[in-house]
Every structure is written in C-alpha cells, then in structure tokens.
C-alpha cells in the first residue's frame, strides 16, 4: 500500500506515519515529490489494520498498490525518475535529454580504451561503457582484464569527464567495481541473480539493469524491485533484446517495451541495439527507432577497430558511424520533444 500525505505535511507528520508503518511490521520507503510526499509500505499487508492510518494527521489517503512491483510502479511515484550518472559532464538518464552511453564491449588495453573514450566523447556520448569483467558463453574466450581494466576506465573518466558504466558479475566484485565505476551494470544473465541484486541495492551507485534473455516485463520490473527494496532507488532499465526463433539477428529487440514501461513505471529505460541485433549495420536504424519510441537513452558498442575487437566486433560500430548517427538522432529527438 501507499500512504499519500497532504500537500504541506510536516516532517514530524511523515515521521509519525513511518513509525506506525513499522509497528504494522512493514518496511517504509519515503518518496518526496515536488508537491507532496508518498510513503510506500512494503511487505505482506493483507492482514494489517491499514484503515487507522487514514485518520492520522497529515495523511490524505491510503491506497493499495495493485502491481506486484511496488516501488517501481507508477502507482507509487507519478513523476519520472531521473538518475544522475556521475562524471563531470552532468550526464543523467530520465529527463528530456536522451543519454548516449558508448564504448567498446570490453577493455582490451589502455591505449585502446583511452582512444575510444576520446572518440565517443567527440561524437557526442556523455558516458563510457566498457567491460572489465566479461561473462562469456565459452570459458576459453577473453574474460576481461579485471581490476586493471577498471583502473583504465577510471583513468578515461579523469581524462574525458565521461561517466563510467561497467558490469559487475558477482557479489564479491561489487565493492571493487564501486571503487572505480559510476554505474553498476547487471547483465542479462544475472537479472535474476537475487543475491547480486540485493548487494547492488545496498550501494549508493546507480544500477543499469539489463533484461534477461527470456524475461517478461513483469519479471524485469520485479528484478528492479529487488534492488530498490534494499534502499537504492537509482535503477535504470535496459532493453537488450530477447531470445526468439528468429535467425537473421542475434536477438529480437522489442521496442514496444519502451512506451509500456513509461506507462506503468517511473523508472527510465535505455535501449541496447548492439546486443539487441548483433549486427553493426542494424545498430544505427534501431537507435533511430528507439529514440522515436521514447527511449531515455542508448547504450552502444563502439570500437575504433571492430575487425580486431576481442569481443563482439560484429555488432560494434565505429566512432565515425556514431558521429554520423548522432546528427540524425538530434533531428528525431526534436520530433518527439526530446534532445540528444
């Protein structure tokens, strides 16, 4: 359930409602909007005497939350969530400006990463992606540079101001990745790794949560709920394509999820057309379609030498292609009342 406070409710009145919610054996999550405060009461409230809360000073109304995902639901928070990414460029996801996160699939070396970072920034990106730890289908494939890769990403941030987005694969990696990165990425394979979701939910860093290969929208939002229920409200959803029977692309990129997420949730959603298609020649057109559909951001694999990339070269565009594409995206964004 949610407790909607009256406009102008005092801090003391909010604190009193929180105390009563705890007495019911429920956990509270206070959401302060521009006009009023809403308090989400989390837990099994079916047998609780909730009616008494309606008569508490400062309370306007008590409402049930019908969606199974409570904190991610638009029933709880009507205003769109804007997540600040970090770095010195002031990048954020969820506002009017469409955020572009770009960079190589993995950190392959210092010179390569620093060069890519400078090039994607010049093309218009405001955040840098790059994997220091890489989940690979084959145990013999390149697994990333580990902490050395994280150090290189942090150096790239210092030189360019780009916020760093990188994947964390396991609970015991979280503190290490937090030391270097601005945004913790949870990959598709880990969308339902609940111990990992809880751990990143205990951090202060934003979390970019990728949709699982066969996850429904409800399962996707419930995974976000795991993170938010541990105190971290800064969740960015990422559509990266789902597995289907189709063969012409690596995954099927269902862009209808973008307007649907905006309808039922306040969380921002970005689109990954690189993983979503698996082919570099499809990436620019799917970026255009994603912006037209209302995506809050794009996360794109960009490499200055895709033919020799250690990971996912076939789906990586060049920084030059990124720069050409950005000019078109700016025009599309204007048509849908956004900016790039």
C-alpha positions in Angstrom: 0.0 0.0 0.0 1.0 3.6 -0.3 0.2 6.5 2.1 -0.3 9.8 0.3 0.5 12.7 2.6 -1.3 16.0 2.3 0.3 18.9 0.5 2.4 20.8 3.1 2.6 17.8 5.5 5.4 18.4 8.1 8.5 16.3 8.6 7.1 15.3 12.0 3.8 14.0 10.5 5.8 12.0 7.9 8.0 10.5 10.7 4.9 9.6 12.7 3.4 7.7 9.7 6.7 5.9 9.2 6.6 4.8 12.9 3.1 3.5 12.5 4.0 1.6 9.4 6.9 -0.1 11.2 4.5 -1.0 14.0 2.5 -2.9 11.4 5.6 -5.0 10.7 6.1 -3.3 7.3 9.1 -1.5 5.8 8.7 2.1 4.6 10.1 3.9 1.6 9.6 7.6 1.6 9.3 9.3 -1.8 9.4 13.1 -1.7 7.8 14.7 -4.8 7.6 18.3 -5.8 4.1 18.8 -4.3 3.7 16.1 -1.8 5.3 13.1 0.0 4.3 9.5 -0.6 5.2 6.6 1.7 5.3 3.1 0.3 4.6 0.4 2.9 6.4 -2.7 1.8 5.6 -6.3 2.9 2.6 -8.5 3.2 -0.1 -6.1 4.4 -3.1 -8.3 3.8 -3.9 -8.9 7.4 -2.9 -5.5 8.7 -5.3 -2.9 10.0 -4.5 -0.2 7.5 -7.6 1.9 7.9 -6.3 3.5 11.1 -3.6 5.3 9.0 -6.3 7.3 7.2 -7.1 9.3 10.3 -3.5 10.2 11.1 -2.8 14.0 10.9 -1.2 14.9 7.6 -2.5 11.8 5.7 -4.6 12.5 2.6 -5.4 8.9 1.7 -4.2 5.3 1.9 -4.2 3.3 -1.4 -3.5 -0.3 -2.3 -0.7 -0.9 -4.9 -2.1 -3.4 -7.3 1.1 -4.1 -9.3 3.4 -6.9 -7.8 6.3 -4.5 -8.2 5.6 -1.8 -5.6 8.4 0.7 -5.6 8.9 0.5 -9.4 5.3 1.1 -10.1 3.8 4.4 -11.3 1.1 3.9 -8.7 3.7 4.8 -6.1 5.5 7.6 -7.9 3.9 9.6 -10.7 6.9 11.7 -11.5 9.5 10.2 -13.8 12.7 9.2 -12.0 15.9 11.0 -13.3 19.1 9.1 -12.5 22.4 11.1 -12.3 25.3 9.1 -13.7 28.3 10.8 -12.4 31.4 12.1 -14.2 31.9 15.8 -14.8 29.7 16.2 -17.8 26.4 16.2 -15.7 25.0 13.1 -17.5 21.7 11.8 -16.4 19.0 9.4 -17.6 15.3 10.0 -17.5 15.0 13.7 -18.3 14.3 15.5 -21.5 17.8 14.7 -22.9 18.4 11.3 -24.4 21.6 9.9 -22.8 24.1 8.2 -25.1 26.5 5.6 -23.5 29.1 4.3 -25.9 32.4 2.5 -25.9 33.9 -0.9 -26.6 32.3 -4.2 -25.4 35.4 -4.8 -23.3 38.5 -3.0 -22.1 41.3 -4.6 -24.2 44.2 -2.3 -23.2 45.0 1.2 -22.0 45.7 2.9 -25.3 42.7 1.3 -27.0 40.3 2.3 -24.2 41.6 5.9 -23.9 41.4 6.4 -27.6 37.9 5.1 -27.8 36.8 7.3 -24.9 38.1 10.4 -26.6 36.4 9.4 -29.9 33.0 8.6 -28.4 33.0 11.9 -26.4 33.9 13.8 -29.6 30.9 12.1 -31.3 28.5 13.3 -28.5 28.4 10.5 -25.9 28.1 11.5 -22.3 29.0 8.2 -20.7 31.5 5.5 -21.4 30.8 1.7 -21.5 33.4 -1.0 -21.3 33.6 -4.4 -19.6 36.4 -5.2 -17.2 34.7 -8.5 -16.3 33.1 -10.3 -19.2 30.6 -13.1 -19.0 31.3 -15.3 -22.0 29.5 -18.4 -23.2 32.8 -20.2 -23.7 35.2 -20.5 -20.7 38.1 -20.2 -23.2 37.0 -16.8 -24.6 38.5 -13.5 -23.4 37.2 -12.8 -19.9 38.3 -9.2 -19.4 41.2 -7.5 -17.7 39.6 -7.4 -14.2 40.8 -4.7 -11.8 43.4 -3.5 -14.3 40.5 -2.8 -16.7 38.7 -0.9 -14.0 41.8 1.3 -13.4 41.9 2.1 -17.1 38.2 3.0 -17.1 38.8 5.3 -14.2 41.7 7.0 -16.0 39.4 7.5 -19.0 36.9 9.2 -16.8 39.6 11.5 -15.4 40.7 12.5 -18.9 37.3 12.9 -20.6 34.8 13.5 -17.8 32.6 10.7 -19.1 30.7 8.7 -16.5 31.9 5.0 -16.4 29.3 2.2 -16.9 30.7 -1.3 -16.4 29.4 -4.7 -15.5 29.6 -6.5 -12.1 29.1 -10.2 -12.3 29.3 -11.5 -8.7 28.5 -10.4 -5.2 32.2 -10.4 -4.3 33.0 -8.0 -7.1 30.6 -5.3 -6.1 32.8 -3.3 -3.7 35.7 -3.5 -6.1 33.6 -2.2 -9.1 32.1 0.5 -6.9 35.6 1.8 -6.2 36.2 2.6 -9.9 32.8 2.9 -11.7 30.0 5.4 -11.7 27.2 3.0 -12.7 27.0 -0.7 -11.9 25.7 -2.8 -14.8 23.9 -6.0 -14.1 23.9 -8.2 -17.2 21.1 -10.1 -18.8 22.4 -13.4 -17.4 22.3 -12.0 -13.9 18.9 -10.3 -14.0 17.5 -13.0 -11.6 20.7 -13.4 -9.5 18.8 -12.2 -6.4 21.9 -12.1 -4.1 23.6 -9.8 -6.6 20.5 -7.6 -7.0 20.3 -7.3 -3.2 24.0 -6.4 -3.0 23.9 -3.7 -5.6 20.7 -2.4 -4.0 22.8 -1.7 -0.8 25.1 0.6 -2.7 24.8 4.3 -3.5 25.8 3.9 -7.1 23.2 3.8 -9.9 22.4 0.4 -11.3 21.8 -0.3 -15.0 19.7 -3.5 -15.1 19.6 -5.4 -18.3 16.5 -7.5 -19.2 17.0 -11.3 -19.1 17.1 -13.2 -22.4 13.6 -14.7 -21.8 12.2 -12.4 -19.1 8.7 -11.0 -19.2 8.2 -7.3 -18.4 6.8 -8.2 -15.0 9.8 -10.3 -14.2 12.1 -7.4 -15.3 10.4 -4.9 -13.1 10.4 -7.4 -10.1 14.2 -7.7 -10.6 14.3 -3.9 -10.3 12.2 -4.2 -7.2 14.8 -6.4 -5.6 17.4 -3.6 -6.0 15.0 -0.8 -4.9 13.8 -2.7 -1.8 17.3 -2.6 -0.4 17.4 1.2 -0.5 18.8 2.1 -3.9 16.2 4.0 -6.0 18.5 4.8 -8.8 17.7 2.0 -11.2 17.9 2.3 -15.0 16.2 -0.4 -17.0 17.9 -1.6 -20.2 16.2 -3.5 -23.0 18.9 -5.5 -24.8 16.8 -7.9 -26.8 15.2 -11.3 -26.1 15.9 -14.7 -27.5 13.4 -15.9 -30.1 13.2 -18.3 -33.0 14.5 -15.7 -35.4 17.9 -16.2 -37.1 18.7 -13.0 -39.0 19.8 -11.2 -35.9 21.4 -12.3 -32.6 18.4 -11.3 -30.5 14.9 -9.8 -31.1 14.7 -6.2 -30.0 11.1 -5.5 -28.8 10.9 -1.7 -28.7 7.3 -1.7 -27.6 8.6 -2.2 -24.1 9.7 1.4 -24.1 6.3 3.1 -24.1 4.9 0.3 -22.0 7.5 0.9 -19.2 6.7 4.6 -19.4 3.0 3.8 -18.9 3.4 1.5 -15.8 6.7 2.6 -14.2 8.5 5.8 -13.3 11.9 4.2 -14.0 14.0 5.3 -17.0 14.7 2.8 -19.8 17.6 2.7 -22.2 18.0 0.5 -25.3 21.0 -1.6 -26.3 20.7 -2.0 -30.1 24.2 -3.7 -30.3 23.2 -6.7 -28.2 19.6 -6.4 -29.4 20.6 -7.1 -33.0 24.1 -8.5 -33.0 24.9 -6.7 -36.3 26.7 -3.4 -36.7 24.7 -2.5 -39.8 21.4 -2.7 -37.9 22.5 -0.5 -35.0 22.0 3.0 -36.4 18.5 2.3 -37.6 17.5 0.7 -34.3 19.0 3.7 -32.5 16.7 5.9 -34.5 13.7 3.7 -33.8 14.5 3.7 -30.1 14.7 7.5 -29.8 11.4 7.7 -31.8 9.8 5.3 -29.4 10.7 7.4 -26.4 13.8 5.7 -25.0 15.6 7.7 -22.3 19.0 6.6 -23.5 21.1 4.3 -25.7 24.0 2.1 -24.8 26.0 1.3 -27.9 29.1 -0.8 -28.6 31.6 1.4 -30.4 35.2 0.3 -31.3 37.7 2.0 -33.5 38.9 -1.3 -35.0 35.9 -3.7 -34.9 37.6 -6.2 -37.1 40.2 -6.9 -34.4 38.0 -6.5 -31.3 38.4 -9.2 -28.7 34.7 -9.3 -28.0 31.6 -8.6 -30.1 33.3 -6.9 -33.0 30.5 -7.9 -35.4 28.0 -5.7 -33.5 30.3 -2.7 -32.8 30.0 0.4 -34.8 33.0 2.8 -35.4 33.2 6.2 -33.7 32.8 7.7 -37.1 29.5 6.0 -37.6 28.4 7.1 -34.1 29.2 10.7 -35.0 27.2 10.5 -38.3 24.3 8.8 -36.5 24.2 11.4 -33.7 23.3 14.1 -36.3 20.3 12.2 -37.4 19.3 11.3 -33.8 19.2 15.0 -32.9 16.6 15.6 -35.6 14.5 12.7 -34.5 14.7 13.8 -30.8 13.3 17.2 -31.7 10.3 15.5 -33.4 9.4 13.6 -30.2 10.1 16.7 -27.9 13.4 15.4 -26.6 17.1 16.3 -27.0 20.3 14.3 -27.8 
